[in-house]
């Protein structure tokens, strides 16, 4: 298992191979032994659960065939209630059979992920940590105009770490509104789904400078009315076509958005193919990126050895997403800040 090869960036392969052999592979062994036992019990259980499922499905199909007969007057109406009971009675049996067969494997997956993922993250630094469903106060993001004001905002995950001397927090965020329908059900409308990246900068900004996507003249005016910040006009025509800039200090805004920083922000939007928005606030650069990608998902598979290979490769890909933002904006050099 320790000789496994990873599809990760070449400059990490040798160092990570050594780290994997020392830190991760020994922790995989006990989970792999349990996987074999779970697989054996799953095969034994399948001898009973599979026939039960087939029988229940057959009963359901037969009952619905009877219901069709009732509907077209081929079967007496007196049979309607018994047929309804027969049609829906097997459903809980099927559900219990599926749950029973999958519970043990789910527990194994979760235990392995919670044990192995933090160890894998430590390869990048001791301060790297992943928190599931963190409690986050989004009021600052809403007040700054980076997040829309909605009924509910929540973070699915929070990854913290330091890359190239830049501490960051990576939040996977959903924001949505809810409304009640006439039938009493609640409908959820997603307003934003994506990432909030908070990069800590070793300089305190005297002003607040907000960059939002250019939405056309009319919508830009509406956005302008929503903020207390003043519109900042910049000389770069390409940047002006992509972003609207608002700030409480015109001079500092132009200092922050020097030609190199503007070029870096344009490059970031092209690289991510997304409507990137950002805000310089106090000692932080806050970046909002819409994306439907779900991060930090457990990739373990009961039919594959628990070597954590797929999770590790995904980890490098997803961390590379964050690292590329810091690299593209050259935050480690604090250019213009």
C-alpha positions as CSV (number, residue, x, y, z in Angstrom):
1,X,0.0,0.0,0.0
2,X,2.9,2.4,0.8
3,X,4.2,2.1,-2.8
4,X,1.0,3.6,-4.3
5,X,1.5,6.3,-6.9
6,X,-0.5,9.5,-6.7
7,X,-1.8,11.7,-9.5
8,X,-0.7,14.9,-7.9
9,X,1.5,17.9,-8.9
10,X,5.0,16.6,-9.8
11,X,6.8,19.0,-7.4
12,X,5.0,17.2,-4.5
13,X,5.2,13.6,-5.5
14,X,8.5,12.6,-3.9
15,X,7.9,14.5,-0.6
16,X,4.3,13.4,-0.3
17,X,5.2,9.8,-1.1
18,X,7.6,9.8,1.9
19,X,5.0,11.6,4.1
20,X,2.3,9.1,3.0
21,X,4.5,6.1,3.9
22,X,5.3,7.4,7.3
23,X,2.1,9.1,8.4
24,X,-0.9,7.9,6.4
25,X,-0.3,4.3,5.2
26,X,0.0,2.8,8.8
27,X,-3.4,4.4,9.6
28,X,-5.0,2.8,6.6
29,X,-4.2,-0.7,7.6
30,X,-6.8,-1.1,10.4
31,X,-9.5,0.4,8.2
32,X,-8.7,-1.9,5.3
33,X,-8.9,-4.9,7.6
34,X,-12.4,-3.7,8.8
35,X,-13.4,-3.2,5.1
36,X,-12.8,-6.8,4.3
37,X,-15.0,-7.8,7.3
38,X,-17.7,-5.4,6.3
39,X,-17.6,-6.7,2.7
40,X,-18.0,-10.2,3.9
41,X,-21.0,-9.4,6.1
42,X,-22.5,-7.4,3.2
43,X,-22.3,-10.4,0.9
44,X,-23.9,-12.6,3.6
45,X,-26.6,-10.0,4.2
46,X,-27.3,-9.8,0.5
47,X,-28.4,-13.4,0.5
48,X,-31.4,-12.3,2.5
49,X,-31.9,-8.7,1.7
50,X,-31.8,-9.1,-2.1
51,X,-34.6,-11.7,-2.3
52,X,-36.7,-9.6,0.2
53,X,-36.3,-6.6,-2.1
54,X,-37.3,-8.6,-5.2
55,X,-40.3,-10.1,-3.4
56,X,-41.4,-6.7,-2.2
57,X,-41.0,-5.1,-5.6
58,X,-43.1,-8.0,-7.1
59,X,-45.8,-7.4,-4.5
60,X,-45.9,-3.7,-5.2
61,X,-46.1,-4.2,-9.0
62,X,-48.9,-6.7,-8.5
63,X,-50.8,-4.4,-6.2
64,X,-50.5,-1.5,-8.7
65,X,-51.7,-3.7,-11.5
66,X,-54.7,-4.4,-9.3
67,X,-55.2,-0.7,-8.7
68,X,-55.3,-0.2,-12.4
69,X,-57.9,-2.9,-12.7
70,X,-60.0,-1.0,-10.1
71,X,-59.6,2.2,-12.0
72,X,-60.8,0.7,-15.3
73,X,-63.6,-1.2,-13.5
74,X,-62.0,-4.6,-14.2
75,X,-61.8,-5.3,-10.4
76,X,-64.5,-4.6,-7.9
77,X,-64.1,-1.3,-5.9
78,X,-64.2,-3.3,-2.6
79,X,-60.6,-4.3,-3.4
80,X,-59.3,-0.8,-3.6
81,X,-58.3,-0.3,0.1
82,X,-56.7,-3.7,0.5
83,X,-54.7,-3.2,-2.7
84,X,-53.5,0.3,-1.4
85,X,-52.3,-1.4,1.8
86,X,-50.6,-4.1,-0.1
87,X,-49.0,-1.6,-2.4
88,X,-47.4,0.5,0.3
89,X,-46.8,-2.0,3.1
90,X,-43.6,-3.4,1.6
91,X,-41.9,0.0,1.2
92,X,-40.7,0.2,4.8
93,X,-39.4,-3.4,4.5
94,X,-37.3,-2.4,1.5
95,X,-36.1,0.8,3.2
96,X,-35.0,-1.2,6.3
97,X,-33.2,-3.8,4.2
98,X,-31.2,-1.1,2.4
99,X,-30.4,0.9,5.6
100,X,-29.3,-2.3,7.4
101,X,-27.0,-3.3,4.6
102,X,-25.4,0.2,4.2
103,X,-25.2,1.4,7.8
104,X,-22.0,-0.5,8.8
105,X,-20.2,0.6,5.6
106,X,-21.2,4.3,6.1
107,X,-19.9,4.2,9.6
108,X,-16.6,2.8,8.3
109,X,-16.3,5.4,5.6
110,X,-17.0,8.3,8.0
111,X,-14.5,7.0,10.6
112,X,-11.8,6.5,8.0
113,X,-12.3,10.0,6.5
114,X,-12.4,11.8,9.9
115,X,-9.1,10.0,10.9
116,X,-7.2,10.2,7.6
117,X,-8.1,13.5,6.1
118,X,-6.7,15.7,9.0
119,X,-3.4,13.7,8.8
120,X,-3.3,14.3,5.0
121,X,-3.9,18.0,5.5
122,X,-1.0,18.3,7.9
123,X,1.4,17.7,5.0
124,X,0.7,21.3,3.9
125,X,1.3,22.7,7.4
126,X,0.4,22.2,11.1
127,X,-2.3,24.9,11.0
128,X,-4.3,23.2,8.2
129,X,-7.7,22.0,9.5
130,X,-11.1,21.2,8.1
131,X,-14.3,22.0,10.0
132,X,-17.6,20.5,9.0
133,X,-20.7,22.8,9.3
134,X,-18.8,25.6,11.1
135,X,-20.8,28.4,12.8
136,X,-20.0,31.6,10.9
137,X,-21.3,35.1,11.3
138,X,-22.0,36.3,7.8
139,X,-23.1,39.8,8.9
140,X,-19.9,41.4,7.8
141,X,-20.0,39.8,4.3
142,X,-23.6,41.0,4.0
143,X,-22.9,44.6,5.2
144,X,-20.0,44.8,2.8
145,X,-22.2,43.7,-0.2
146,X,-20.3,40.5,-0.9
147,X,-23.2,38.3,0.2
148,X,-26.8,39.0,-0.7
149,X,-29.2,39.5,2.2
150,X,-31.2,36.3,2.4
151,X,-33.4,34.3,4.9
152,X,-30.6,31.9,5.6
153,X,-26.8,31.6,5.0
154,X,-24.7,28.7,6.2
155,X,-21.2,27.2,5.6
156,X,-20.9,23.5,4.8
157,X,-17.2,23.5,5.4
158,X,-14.4,25.7,6.5
159,X,-10.7,25.0,5.6
160,X,-8.0,27.0,7.4
161,X,-4.4,27.1,6.7
162,X,-1.4,29.2,5.6
163,X,0.0,29.2,2.1
164,X,3.1,31.2,1.1
165,X,2.9,33.1,4.4
166,X,-0.7,34.1,3.6
167,X,-3.2,32.8,6.3
168,X,-6.6,32.0,4.8
169,X,-10.0,30.7,5.6
170,X,-12.0,28.9,2.8
171,X,-15.7,28.8,3.4
172,X,-18.1,26.7,1.2
173,X,-21.3,28.7,1.5
174,X,-25.0,28.5,0.6
175,X,-27.4,31.5,0.8
176,X,-31.1,31.0,0.1
177,X,-34.6,32.4,0.6
178,X,-37.7,30.4,1.7
179,X,-41.4,30.9,1.0
180,X,-44.5,29.0,1.9
181,X,-46.7,27.7,-0.9
182,X,-50.5,27.6,-0.8
183,X,-50.4,23.9,0.0
184,X,-48.4,24.6,3.2
185,X,-45.1,23.3,1.8
186,X,-41.9,25.4,2.0
187,X,-40.0,26.2,-1.1
188,X,-36.3,27.0,-1.0
189,X,-34.7,29.4,-3.6
190,X,-30.9,29.3,-3.7
191,X,-29.5,32.9,-4.2
192,X,-25.8,32.1,-3.9
193,X,-23.8,28.9,-3.9
194,X,-20.0,29.0,-3.9
195,X,-16.9,30.0,-2.0
196,X,-15.9,32.8,0.3
197,X,-12.1,33.1,0.6
198,X,-10.7,35.3,3.4
199,X,-7.0,36.1,3.0
200,X,-5.2,37.9,5.9
201,X,-2.9,40.7,4.8
202,X,-0.2,42.1,7.1
203,X,-1.4,45.7,6.6
204,X,-4.5,47.4,7.8
205,X,-6.5,49.2,5.2
206,X,-7.8,52.7,6.1
207,X,-10.8,52.3,3.9
208,X,-13.2,49.7,2.5
209,X,-12.8,49.0,-1.2
210,X,-15.4,46.8,-2.9
211,X,-15.2,45.2,-6.3
212,X,-18.4,43.8,-7.8
213,X,-19.1,42.4,-11.3
214,X,-20.2,44.9,-13.9
215,X,-23.9,44.2,-14.5
216,X,-24.6,46.9,-17.0
217,X,-25.4,50.6,-16.5
218,X,-28.9,50.3,-15.0
219,X,-28.1,47.5,-12.5
220,X,-24.8,49.2,-11.7
221,X,-26.8,52.3,-10.6
222,X,-29.0,50.1,-8.5
223,X,-26.0,48.5,-6.8
224,X,-24.5,52.0,-6.3
225,X,-27.6,53.0,-4.3
226,X,-27.3,50.0,-2.1
227,X,-23.8,50.9,-0.8
228,X,-22.6,53.9,1.2
229,X,-19.3,53.7,-0.7
230,X,-18.4,56.1,-3.6
231,X,-17.9,54.9,-7.2
232,X,-14.3,54.8,-8.2
233,X,-13.4,55.4,-11.8
234,X,-10.2,53.7,-13.1
235,X,-8.3,54.2,-16.3
236,X,-8.0,50.5,-17.2
237,X,-10.8,50.0,-19.8
238,X,-10.7,46.2,-19.6
239,X,-11.0,46.3,-15.8
240,X,-13.8,48.8,-16.0
241,X,-15.7,46.4,-18.3
242,X,-15.4,43.6,-15.8
243,X,-15.7,45.3,-12.4
244,X,-17.5,48.2,-10.7
245,X,-15.4,49.6,-7.8
246,X,-16.7,51.4,-4.7
247,X,-14.6,52.8,-1.9
248,X,-14.7,55.0,1.1
249,X,-11.3,56.4,0.1
250,X,-10.6,57.2,-3.6
251,X,-6.9,57.6,-3.1
252,X,-6.4,54.3,-1.2
253,X,-8.6,52.5,-3.8
254,X,-6.3,53.5,-6.6
255,X,-3.3,52.6,-4.5
256,X,-4.7,49.1,-3.9
257,X,-5.9,48.6,-7.5
258,X,-2.6,49.4,-9.2
259,X,-2.1,48.1,-12.8
260,X,-0.5,44.8,-11.6
261,X,-3.3,44.1,-9.1
262,X,-6.0,44.8,-11.7
263,X,-4.3,42.5,-14.2
264,X,-4.1,39.8,-11.5
265,X,-7.8,40.1,-10.8
266,X,-8.7,39.9,-14.5
267,X,-6.5,36.9,-14.8
268,X,-8.2,35.2,-11.8
269,X,-11.6,35.7,-13.3
270,X,-10.4,34.2,-16.6
271,X,-8.7,31.3,-14.8
272,X,-11.8,30.4,-12.7
273,X,-14.3,31.3,-15.4
274,X,-16.4,32.9,-12.7
275,X,-17.8,36.3,-11.7
276,X,-15.2,37.0,-9.0
277,X,-16.0,39.8,-6.5
278,X,-13.8,41.0,-3.7
279,X,-13.4,43.5,-0.9
280,X,-10.4,45.0,0.8
281,X,-11.5,45.4,4.4
282,X,-9.4,46.1,7.6
283,X,-6.5,43.5,7.3
284,X,-8.3,41.1,5.0
285,X,-9.0,40.6,1.3
286,X,-12.4,38.9,1.0
287,X,-13.1,37.1,-2.3
288,X,-16.4,35.7,-3.4
289,X,-16.5,33.0,-6.1
290,X,-19.7,31.4,-7.4
291,X,-19.3,27.7,-8.1
292,X,-21.5,24.6,-7.9
293,X,-18.6,22.3,-7.1
294,X,-18.9,20.5,-3.7
295,X,-15.6,20.4,-1.8
296,X,-14.2,17.9,0.6
297,X,-16.5,15.0,-0.3
298,X,-15.6,11.5,1.0
299,X,-14.4,9.4,-2.0
300,X,-14.1,6.1,-0.2
301,X,-15.5,3.1,-1.9
302,X,-16.3,-0.3,-0.3
303,X,-15.1,-2.1,-3.4
304,X,-11.7,-0.5,-3.4
305,X,-8.8,-0.8,-0.9
306,X,-8.9,2.0,1.8
307,X,-5.6,3.6,0.8
308,X,-7.1,7.1,0.7
309,X,-5.7,7.6,-2.8
310,X,-8.8,9.2,-4.4
311,X,-9.3,11.5,-1.4
312,X,-5.7,12.6,-1.4
313,X,-5.8,13.4,-5.2
314,X,-9.0,15.4,-4.7
315,X,-7.4,17.2,-1.8
316,X,-4.5,18.4,-3.9
317,X,-6.9,19.5,-6.6
318,X,-9.2,21.4,-4.3
319,X,-6.3,23.0,-2.3
320,X,-4.7,23.9,-5.7
321,X,-7.9,25.9,-6.4
322,X,-7.2,28.0,-3.3
323,X,-3.4,28.2,-3.8
324,X,-3.9,29.3,-7.4
325,X,-5.9,32.3,-6.2
326,X,-3.2,33.4,-3.8
327,X,-0.6,32.8,-6.5
328,X,-2.5,34.6,-9.2
329,X,-3.1,37.7,-7.0
330,X,0.6,37.4,-5.8
331,X,-0.6,38.0,-2.2
332,X,2.6,36.5,-0.8
333,X,4.5,39.5,-2.3
334,X,1.9,42.0,-1.0
335,X,2.2,43.8,-4.3
336,X,0.8,47.3,-4.0
337,X,-0.4,46.7,-0.5
